[in-house]
Amino acid sequence: MIIFSNEYLSNLPKSKHPAKGGPANFAKRFKKFLKGDKTKHRWIGIIFQCSQITAPKLKKILTSNQETYYLLNLPRDWFKEIEQAKKPINPEKIFAPAINSIARILTKSKSEIVFLNGYALTNWLILRAAAQANIPIAIQHAGIWTKELEMYKDFFSSAGKKMMKEMEQEISKLASAEIFLNDFSRRFYVKNVAHPQKNKTHIIPLPLDFDNYYYSRHPRWPHNNIENLEIGIISRWDRIKNHEAILALAKEASRRKLPWRFYAVTTIPDTSKKKQFKSAYRKYVKLVPPLDQKGVEKFCQLSDLIIVPSHFDVSPNVVLESVACGTPVAISANVGFVDDFKAYDSRDWIIDFSSPTKAIRAINKIIGKKMSPTLVRNLKNKHKSSKVFKSYLRLFKKLIADQKKK
């Protein structure tokens, strides 16, 4: 099977940079699974960059036994034309050279399936190119772009934001299959973005190799460190992750002289924007630099509680990593695992982070308590990597077979 997908520099063979973000980590794990599959597969990845150039530049940067990678550098001004548009324009006219270049790669490489791993403007280019080349398209809704556009609406013009939302709506017109990580995200997409055909939607959860985590086999719950509570956060510096709630909680805990310490695996951009907030965050929350899997494992093991207060998060990997490490995890009601927590007697672990007073009260209620063994067992079974990736391969094979019948 020849699979074409969006890719990341961190995922190049022998790259020393850890994969950042859900889609990058997913691609890395999926490729590892494909290499071990009895059927031989080929992975073709395209990496996007933008710079101050006037025309797109495409080059093949690496070819190995089972992998090929292209780098497509695009004019930064093209993106600005969309993002800052004063009136509706046709984005296809602006990006036609890039779309045509991708379509040629798809045809020349004899790609059998296009896998959109997440979605943004660059993946819209692949969507259009695949439709042009008449190749089946499967997309994983790793997030909801419309929600992200709303969170960052001050970065875009009204016309630009509207056009990009319409680009996301095109998924349900052109994709052969839409993969949601849970029903939480599918419900949100149907309500706020588009109405895909029911027979084209599939729920396949995020994978995790639980057996690779020591405490997954040797759990140490419950954490009884009530006197000195170590609270961990693992999330990129992003509005949607709600670092404001983390700071408010840390400040209130400090004001009350609670023996709680906060640690965040994140990188604060060194810019002049929100300087006062950043300074306060550094004061009340100890920063930890980016970590690889082993580092994340150790961080979770050393934490008494992991919190995920996001404004919206489809399926944050840290929830599964915490479970794998035997560390309790509390989430906001806007996190995709909320259905699992409700179904398996873990409502106390769904916390309202909009008020630090409410959050402290809720955390005090769960300190030293054991999370539901049924929840843990369900998550481990549902998110098992081999099970998840086999579901992807079955779906891809079906889409390819259906395409050949046309």
Stockholm file with secondary structure:
# STOCKHOLM 1.0

chainA/1-406         MIIFSNEYLSNLPKSKHPAKGGPANFAKRFKKFLKGDKTKHRWIGIIFQCSQITAPKLKKILTSNQETYYLLNLPRDWFKEIEQAKKPINPEKIFAPAINSIARILTKSKSEIVFLNGYALTNWLILRAAAQANIPIAIQHAGIWTKELEMYKDFFSSAGKKMMKEMEQEISKLASAEIFLNDFSRRFYVKNVAHPQKNKTHIIPLPLDFDNYYYSRHPRWPHNNIENLEIGIISRWDRIKNHEAILALAKEASRRKLPWRFYAVTTIPDTSKKKQFKSAYRKYVKLVPPLDQKGVEKFCQLSDLIIVPSHFDVSPNVVLESVACGTPVAISANVGFVDDFKAYDSRDWIIDFSSPTKAIRAINKIIGKKMSPTLVRNLKNKHKSSKVFKSYLRLFKKLIADQKKK
#=GR chainA/1-406 SS CEEEEECCGGGSTTCCSCCCSHHHHHHHHHHHHHHHSSSCCEEEEEEEEEESCSSCEEEEEEECSSEEEEEEEEEHHHHHHHHTCSSCCCHHHHHHHHHHHHHHHHHHTTCCEEEEESCSHHHHHHHHHHHHHTCCEEEEESSCHHHHHHHTGGGSCHHHHHHHHHHHHTHHHHCSEEEESSHHHHHHHHHHTCCCCGGGEEECCCCBCGGGSHHHHSCCCCCCCCSSEEEEEECCSCGGGCHHHHHHHHHHHHHTTCSEEEEEECCCCCSSTTHHHHHHHHHHSEEECCCCHHHHHHHHHHCSEEEECCSSBSCCHHHHHHHHTTCCEEECTTBTTHHHHHHTTCGGGBCCTTSHHHHHHHHHHHTTCCCCHHHHHHHHHHTBHHHHHHHHHHHHHHHHHHHHHC
#=GC SS_cons         CEEEEECCGGGSTTCCSCCCSHHHHHHHHHHHHHHHSSSCCEEEEEEEEEESCSSCEEEEEEECSSEEEEEEEEEHHHHHHHHTCSSCCCHHHHHHHHHHHHHHHHHHTTCCEEEEESCSHHHHHHHHHHHHHTCCEEEEESSCHHHHHHHTGGGSCHHHHHHHHHHHHTHHHHCSEEEESSHHHHHHHHHHTCCCCGGGEEECCCCBCGGGSHHHHSCCCCCCCCSSEEEEEECCSCGGGCHHHHHHHHHHHHHTTCSEEEEEECCCCCSSTTHHHHHHHHHHSEEECCCCHHHHHHHHHHCSEEEECCSSBSCCHHHHHHHHTTCCEEECTTBTTHHHHHHTTCGGGBCCTTSHHHHHHHHHHHTTCCCCHHHHHHHHHHTBHHHHHHHHHHHHHHHHHHHHHC
//
